Amino acid sequence: GCSICPGVKMWNNGCLCRKDAKHRPAPAGEVIQADTAACPTSDPCGMGAGMSCSKCPDASWIHEGCSCRQPPMSADEFFKDV
């Protein structure tokens, strides 16, 4: 999507952010900004000297430095309602 959502409980829905009021997990493939507040200015994403200083909301997210993402949708999930 073309938007960056301001909160970890918001999902990118194209160019808009939406809140999931039903407290479901983020959709497959969702990408959000990691919490990098604890990272040094010399390593803002925690990929070098500040390794592991950036954090994702919980263990369901895949940590990738400055971003966190949900795993992609499996084939079974994709074809479930077909």
N, CA, C and O atoms as a GROMACS GRO file, in nm:
protein
  328
    1GLY      N    1   0.081  -0.118   0.000
    1GLY     CA    2   0.000   0.000   0.000
    1GLY      C    3   0.085   0.125   0.000
    1GLY      O    4   0.208   0.118   0.011
    2CYS      N    5   0.021   0.237  -0.012
    2CYS     CA    6   0.095   0.362  -0.021
    2CYS      C    7   0.090   0.440   0.110
    2CYS      O    8   0.136   0.554   0.115
    3SER      N    9   0.036   0.381   0.215
    3SER     CA   10   0.029   0.452   0.343
    3SER      C   11   0.114   0.383   0.448
    3SER      O   12   0.140   0.262   0.440
    4ILE      N   13   0.158   0.459   0.546
    4ILE     CA   14   0.227   0.405   0.663
    4ILE      C   15   0.133   0.428   0.779
    4ILE      O   16   0.098   0.542   0.810
    5CYS      N   17   0.092   0.321   0.844
    5CYS     CA   18  -0.007   0.332   0.950
    5CYS      C   19   0.059   0.378   1.079
    5CYS      O   20   0.171   0.337   1.110
    6PRO      N   21  -0.008   0.464   1.156
    6PRO     CA   22   0.050   0.521   1.276
    6PRO      C   23   0.052   0.428   1.397
    6PRO      O   24   0.120   0.458   1.496
    7GLY      N   25  -0.020   0.317   1.393
    7GLY     CA   26  -0.025   0.228   1.509
    7GLY      C   27  -0.013   0.082   1.469
    7GLY      O   28  -0.052   0.044   1.359
    8VAL      N   29   0.041   0.000   1.560
    8VAL     CA   30   0.061  -0.142   1.530
    8VAL      C   31  -0.070  -0.219   1.522
    8VAL      O   32  -0.072  -0.330   1.468
    9LYS      N   33  -0.180  -0.164   1.573
    9LYS     CA   34  -0.308  -0.232   1.564
    9LYS      C   35  -0.389  -0.184   1.444
    9LYS      O   36  -0.510  -0.206   1.435
   10MET      N   37  -0.321  -0.117   1.352
   10MET     CA   38  -0.386  -0.070   1.229
   10MET      C   39  -0.325  -0.144   1.111
   10MET      O   40  -0.204  -0.169   1.108
   11TRP      N   41  -0.408  -0.178   1.013
   11TRP     CA   42  -0.360  -0.252   0.897
   11TRP      C   43  -0.368  -0.162   0.775
   11TRP      O   44  -0.460  -0.082   0.760
   12ASN      N   45  -0.270  -0.176   0.688
   12ASN     CA   46  -0.267  -0.102   0.564
   12ASN      C   47  -0.368  -0.164   0.468
   12ASN      O   48  -0.359  -0.282   0.436
   13ASN      N   49  -0.463  -0.085   0.422
   13ASN     CA   50  -0.567  -0.132   0.331
   13ASN      C   51  -0.560  -0.048   0.204
   13ASN      O   52  -0.640   0.043   0.184
   14GLY      N   53  -0.462  -0.079   0.120
   14GLY     CA   54  -0.438   0.005   0.003
   14GLY      C   55  -0.370   0.133   0.044
   14GLY      O   56  -0.259   0.131   0.097
   15CYS      N   57  -0.435   0.246   0.021
   15CYS     CA   58  -0.379   0.375   0.061
   15CYS      C   59  -0.441   0.427   0.189
   15CYS      O   60  -0.422   0.543   0.224
   16LEU      N   61  -0.514   0.344   0.259
   16LEU     CA   62  -0.578   0.382   0.384
   16LEU      C   63  -0.538   0.287   0.494
   16LEU      O   64  -0.503   0.172   0.468
   17CYS      N   65  -0.543   0.334   0.618
   17CYS     CA   66  -0.519   0.249   0.733
   17CYS      C   67  -0.653   0.220   0.798
   17CYS      O   68  -0.740   0.307   0.801
   18ARG      N   69  -0.670   0.099   0.850
   18ARG     CA   70  -0.794   0.066   0.918
   18ARG      C   71  -0.764  -0.004   1.048
   18ARG      O   72  -0.662  -0.072   1.062
   19LYS      N   73  -0.853   0.014   1.144
   19LYS     CA   74  -0.841  -0.055   1.272
   19LYS      C   75  -0.923  -0.181   1.264
   19LYS      O   76  -1.030  -0.184   1.204
   20ASP      N   77  -0.873  -0.287   1.326
   20ASP     CA   78  -0.947  -0.412   1.331
   20ASP      C   79  -1.017  -0.418   1.466
   20ASP      O   80  -0.956  -0.456   1.566
   21ALA      N   81  -1.141  -0.381   1.469
   21ALA     CA   82  -1.218  -0.373   1.594
   21ALA      C   83  -1.246  -0.509   1.656
   21ALA      O   84  -1.281  -0.518   1.773
   22LYS      N   85  -1.231  -0.614   1.579
   22LYS     CA   86  -1.261  -0.749   1.631
   22LYS      C   87  -1.138  -0.817   1.689
   22LYS      O   88  -1.143  -0.935   1.725
   23HIS      N   89  -1.028  -0.746   1.698
   23HIS     CA   90  -0.903  -0.796   1.758
   23HIS      C   91  -0.851  -0.922   1.691
   23HIS      O   92  -0.793  -1.009   1.757
   24ARG      N   93  -0.871  -0.932   1.562
   24ARG     CA   94  -0.814  -1.043   1.487
   24ARG      C   95  -0.668  -1.012   1.456
   24ARG      O   96  -0.628  -0.896   1.462
   25PRO      N   97  -0.589  -1.114   1.424
   25PRO     CA   98  -0.449  -1.085   1.389
   25PRO      C   99  -0.442  -1.010   1.256
   25PRO      O  100  -0.538  -1.007   1.179
   26ALA      N  101  -0.328  -0.952   1.230
   26ALA     CA  102  -0.308  -0.880   1.105
   26ALA      C  103  -0.322  -0.975   0.988
   26ALA      O  104  -0.292  -1.094   1.001
   27PRO      N  105  -0.367  -0.925   0.874
   27PRO     CA  106  -0.381  -1.011   0.757
   27PRO      C  107  -0.246  -1.063   0.709
   27PRO      O  108  -0.142  -1.002   0.735
   28ALA      N  109  -0.248  -1.176   0.639
   28ALA     CA  110  -0.126  -1.235   0.584
   28ALA      C  111  -0.055  -1.133   0.496
   28ALA      O  112  -0.118  -1.064   0.416
   29GLY      N  113   0.077  -1.124   0.511
   29GLY     CA  114   0.157  -1.034   0.429
   29GLY      C  115   0.159  -0.890   0.474
   29GLY      O  116   0.227  -0.808   0.412
   30GLU      N  117   0.086  -0.855   0.579
   30GLU     CA  118   0.081  -0.716   0.628
   30GLU      C  119   0.220  -0.672   0.673
   30GLU      O  120   0.291  -0.749   0.736
   31VAL      N  121   0.258  -0.549   0.641
   31VAL     CA  122   0.387  -0.493   0.678
   31VAL      C  123   0.363  -0.366   0.758
   31VAL      O  124   0.285  -0.280   0.719
   32ILE      N  125   0.432  -0.355   0.872
   32ILE     CA  126   0.423  -0.234   0.955
   32ILE      C  127   0.565  -0.190   0.992
   32ILE      O  128   0.660  -0.266   0.975
   33GLN      N  129   0.577  -0.070   1.041
   33GLN     CA  130   0.705  -0.019   1.087
   33GLN      C  131   0.738  -0.079   1.224
   33GLN      O  132   0.651  -0.083   1.312
   34ALA      N  133   0.861  -0.124   1.242
   34ALA     CA  134   0.905  -0.178   1.371
   34ALA      C  135   0.925  -0.064   1.470
   34ALA      O  136   0.946   0.051   1.431
   35ASP      N  137   0.920  -0.096   1.598
   35ASP     CA  138   0.950   0.000   1.703
   35ASP      C  139   1.102   0.010   1.713
   35ASP      O  140   1.167  -0.083   1.761
   36THR      N  141   1.158   0.120   1.669
   36THR     CA  142   1.303   0.138   1.667
   36THR      C  143   1.350   0.239   1.772
   36THR      O  144   1.462   0.289   1.763
   37ALA      N  145   1.266   0.268   1.870
   37ALA     CA  146   1.299   0.370   1.971
   37ALA      C  147   1.427   0.338   2.048
   37ALA      O  148   1.497   0.429   2.091
   38ALA      N  149   1.458   0.210   2.067
   38ALA     CA  150   1.576   0.172   2.144
   38ALA      C  151   1.704   0.163   2.059
   38ALA      O  152   1.810   0.132   2.112
   39CYS      N  153   1.694   0.190   1.931
   39CYS     CA  154   1.811   0.177   1.843
   39CYS      C  155   1.899   0.301   1.847
   39CYS      O  156   1.849   0.413   1.859
   40PRO      N  157   2.031   0.282   1.838
   40PRO     CA  158   2.122   0.397   1.835
   40PRO      C  159   2.109   0.471   1.702
   40PRO      O  160   2.071   0.412   1.601
   41THR      N  161   2.141   0.598   1.701
   41THR     CA  162   2.132   0.677   1.577
   41THR      C  163   2.226   0.624   1.470
   41THR      O  164   2.201   0.641   1.350
   42SER      N  165   2.334   0.559   1.511
   42SER     CA  166   2.429   0.503   1.415
   42SER      C  167   2.376   0.376   1.348
   42SER      O  168   2.430   0.333   1.246
   43ASP      N  169   2.271   0.316   1.404
   43ASP     CA  170   2.212   0.193   1.351
   43ASP      C  171   2.060   0.199   1.372
   43ASP      O  172   2.007   0.126   1.455
   44PRO      N  173   1.990   0.285   1.297
   44PRO     CA  174   1.849   0.313   1.324
   44PRO      C  175   1.753   0.195   1.307
   44PRO      O  176   1.641   0.199   1.358
   45CYS      N  177   1.796   0.090   1.236
   45CYS     CA  178   1.708  -0.026   1.217
   45CYS      C  179   1.753  -0.149   1.294
   45CYS      O  180   1.688  -0.253   1.289
   46GLY      N  181   1.863  -0.138   1.366
   46GLY     CA  182   1.910  -0.251   1.445
   46GLY      C  183   1.964  -0.366   1.363
   46GLY      O  184   1.946  -0.482   1.398
   47MET      N  185   2.031  -0.334   1.253
   47MET     CA  186   2.084  -0.439   1.166
   47MET      C  187   2.234  -0.459   1.182
   47MET      O  188   2.291  -0.550   1.121
   48GLY      N  189   2.299  -0.377   1.260
   48GLY     CA  190   2.444  -0.388   1.278
   48GLY      C  191   2.479  -0.392   1.425
   48GLY      O  192   2.448  -0.488   1.495
   49ALA      N  193   2.544  -0.285   1.472
   49ALA     CA  194   2.590  -0.277   1.612
   49ALA      C  195   2.474  -0.282   1.711
   49ALA      O  196   2.490  -0.336   1.820
   50GLY      N  197   2.360  -0.228   1.675
   50GLY     CA  198   2.245  -0.226   1.765
   50GLY      C  199   2.153  -0.346   1.744
   50GLY      O  200   2.033  -0.338   1.768
   51MET      N  201   2.210  -0.457   1.700
   51MET     CA  202   2.132  -0.576   1.666
   51MET      C  203   2.023  -0.604   1.768
   51MET      O  204   2.048  -0.604   1.889
   52SER      N  205   1.904  -0.628   1.720
   52SER     CA  206   1.787  -0.663   1.800
   52SER      C  207   1.730  -0.547   1.882
   52SER      O  208   1.653  -0.570   1.975
   53CYS      N  209   1.767  -0.424   1.850
   53CYS     CA  210   1.709  -0.312   1.924
   53CYS      C  211   1.570  -0.276   1.872
   53CYS      O  212   1.492  -0.216   1.945
   54SER      N  213   1.539  -0.312   1.747
   54SER     CA  214   1.404  -0.287   1.695
   54SER      C  215   1.314  -0.405   1.729
   54SER      O  216   1.359  -0.519   1.734
   55LYS      N  217   1.187  -0.375   1.753
   55LYS     CA  218   1.094  -0.477   1.802
   55LYS      C  219   0.965  -0.479   1.720
   55LYS      O  220   0.922  -0.377   1.667
   56CYS      N  221   0.906  -0.597   1.709
   56CYS     CA  222   0.776  -0.616   1.646
   56CYS      C  223   0.672  -0.633   1.757
   56CYS      O  224   0.707  -0.662   1.871
   57PRO      N  225   0.542  -0.614   1.724
   57PRO     CA  226   0.438  -0.621   1.828
   57PRO      C  227   0.432  -0.752   1.905
   57PRO      O  228   0.409  -0.751   2.026
   58ASP      N  229   0.452  -0.864   1.838
   58ASP     CA  230   0.451  -0.994   1.907
   58ASP      C  231   0.520  -1.099   1.821
   58ASP      O  232   0.569  -1.068   1.713
   59ALA      N  233   0.524  -1.223   1.868
   59ALA     CA  234   0.597  -1.329   1.801
   59ALA      C  235   0.536  -1.372   1.668
   59ALA      O  236   0.600  -1.447   1.593
   60SER      N  237   0.415  -1.328   1.637
   60SER     CA  238   0.354  -1.368   1.509
   60SER      C  239   0.414  -1.290   1.391
   60SER      O  240   0.393  -1.327   1.276
   61TRP      N  241   0.488  -1.182   1.420
   61TRP     CA  242   0.547  -1.099   1.316
   61TRP      C  243   0.687  -1.146   1.281
   61TRP      O  244   0.760  -1.195   1.368
   62ILE      N  245   0.726  -1.132   1.155
   62ILE     CA  246   0.862  -1.161   1.109
   62ILE      C  247   0.938  -1.029   1.112
   62ILE      O  248   0.900  -0.932   1.047
   63HIS      N  249   1.047  -1.027   1.190
   63HIS     CA  250   1.126  -0.906   1.212
   63HIS      C  251   1.225  -0.886   1.098
   63HIS      O  252   1.302  -0.976   1.066
   64GLU      N  253   1.223  -0.767   1.038
   64GLU     CA  254   1.315  -0.736   0.928
   64GLU      C  255   1.376  -0.597   0.946
   64GLU      O  256   1.366  -0.513   0.856
   65GLY      N  257   1.439  -0.574   1.059
   65GLY     CA  258   1.504  -0.445   1.084
   65GLY      C  259   1.404  -0.335   1.114
   65GLY      O  260   1.347  -0.333   1.223
   66CYS      N  261   1.382  -0.244   1.020
   66CYS     CA  262   1.289  -0.133   1.039
   66CYS      C  263   1.144  -0.172   1.013
   66CYS      O  264   1.054  -0.090   1.034
   67SER      N  265   1.120  -0.292   0.969
   67SER     CA  266   0.982  -0.334   0.943
   67SER      C  267   0.953  -0.471   1.005
   67SER      O  268   1.043  -0.547   1.038
   68CYS      N  269   0.825  -0.497   1.019
   68CYS     CA  270   0.776  -0.625   1.068
   68CYS      C  271   0.668  -0.669   0.969
   68CYS      O  272   0.593  -0.586   0.919
   69ARG      N  273   0.661  -0.798   0.940
   69ARG     CA  274   0.558  -0.844   0.848
   69ARG      C  275   0.496  -0.974   0.897
   69ARG      O  276   0.559  -1.052   0.969
   70GLN      N  277   0.373  -0.994   0.857
   70GLN     CA  278   0.305  -1.120   0.884
   70GLN      C  279   0.344  -1.219   0.776
   70GLN      O  280   0.372  -1.179   0.663
   71PRO      N  281   0.348  -1.348   0.808
   71PRO     CA  282   0.382  -1.448   0.707
   71PRO      C  283   0.283  -1.442   0.590
   71PRO      O  284   0.168  -1.402   0.609
   72PRO      N  285   0.328  -1.482   0.470
   72PRO     CA  286   0.236  -1.481   0.357
   72PRO      C  287   0.125  -1.585   0.374
   72PRO      O  288   0.138  -1.678   0.454
   73MET      N  289   0.020  -1.568   0.300
   73MET     CA  290  -0.093  -1.660   0.306
   73MET      C  291  -0.053  -1.795   0.244
   73MET      O  292   0.010  -1.799   0.138
   74SER      N  293  -0.089  -1.903   0.310
   74SER     CA  294  -0.061  -2.035   0.256
   74SER      C  295  -0.161  -2.068   0.146
   74SER      O  296  -0.265  -2.004   0.135
   75ALA      N  297  -0.130  -2.167   0.065
   75ALA     CA  298  -0.222  -2.209  -0.041
   75ALA      C  299  -0.354  -2.256   0.018
   75ALA      O  300  -0.460  -2.228  -0.037
   76ASP      N  301  -0.349  -2.328   0.130
   76ASP     CA  302  -0.474  -2.375   0.196
   76ASP      C  303  -0.561  -2.258   0.239
   76ASP      O  304  -0.683  -2.262   0.221
   77GLU      N  305  -0.499  -2.153   0.297
   77GLU     CA  306  -0.575  -2.034   0.337
   77GLU      C  307  -0.637  -1.965   0.216
   77GLU      O  308  -0.752  -1.921   0.221
   78PHE      N  309  -0.559  -1.956   0.108
   78PHE     CA  310  -0.605  -1.887  -0.012
   78PHE      C  311  -0.726  -1.957  -0.073
   78PHE      O  312  -0.823  -1.892  -0.113
   79PHE      N  313  -0.722  -2.092  -0.081
   79PHE     CA  314  -0.828  -2.168  -0.146
   79PHE      C  315  -0.942  -2.211  -0.053
   79PHE      O  316  -1.035  -2.279  -0.096
   80LYS      N  317  -0.934  -2.173   0.074
   80LYS     CA  318  -1.032  -2.216   0.174
   80LYS      C  319  -1.175  -2.185   0.132
   80LYS      O  320  -1.262  -2.271   0.144
   81ASP      N  321  -1.203  -2.066   0.085
   81ASP     CA  322  -1.339  -2.026   0.053
   81ASP      C  323  -1.372  -2.034  -0.095
   81ASP      O  324  -1.476  -1.983  -0.139
   82VAL      N  325  -1.286  -2.098  -0.173
   82VAL     CA  326  -1.312  -2.107  -0.317
   82VAL      C  327  -1.403  -2.225  -0.346
   82VAL      O  328  -1.436  -2.249  -0.462
   0.00000   0.00000   0.00000
